[in-house]
Amino acid sequence: MNMKDKILQTLYFLCLIIPFVEVIFFIKTVHVVFLLFLLIIIVVFQLIITNKVMKRESKPWRRYLFLFLPFMILVVFFYTYDGQVKVANYLFFKFRESRLTEFVEHSRSMKISQISKRSHLSLNYTYILPDSLPRDTTKRFLYLDDILIRDGVKKEDFTNLASDLYSMDFIGFTTFKDGNISFTISGFLDNCFGISYSESGKRPDSNDCGQIIYWQKVGDKWYAWGTT
């Protein structure tokens, strides 16, 4: 086998495993539209590579193998998709476990029960009004300094905690009355997903994003969740 054949076959097999890598390592941190676009490119590239490999292969049985293997892998991919997502949830959490545990303790000591940038930037369930805008008479929006004074929170604590939250690939967190702390990774309207800290381990009926329909244990008192 010459070098060109080796390169083609290497690209061929790489294309077969890339969709699994996408789901397991990137589905939680990369926008789904981009992942779908990349998947389409990989499929097209796979067809091109498969055609080239088959033309250069002299043995009939190997040509048939290279032809049908992508279809077999595609079936396996969709059949095992739920399992791949579970692995993705577990790895996402494990890479951040120590930081999340510290975050839970810090948020409680700093009197900060909620931060979000999902629709509007908010702190402790109050939308933050930019300093450049006039005061909101409905009081749905308040200046950050007013919220900090109201809740006895230091600005430095809020800035550091928000920075830690976003650096872990979350767009927000919310602490509920039952002690459940819900971290949101991403979502649109009422279709969201994230990680929760739960002392009881019981799946809540809903959170601040919607009705919870997915609840997977990923660690001690930690669960992956999804809503619709």
Buried (B, 14 or more C-beta within 10 A) or exposed (E): EEEEEEEBBEBBEBBBEBBBEBBBBBBBEBEEEEBEEBBEEBBEBBEEBBEBBBEBBEEEEEBEBBBEBBEEBBEEBEEBBEEBBBBBBBBBBEBBBEEBBEBBEBBEEBBBBBBBBBEEBBBBEBBBBEEEEEEEEEEEBBBBEBBBEEBEBEEEBBEEBBEBBEEBBBBBBBBBEEEBBBBBBBBEEEEBBBBBBBEEEEBBEEBBBBEBEBBBBBBEBBBBBBBE
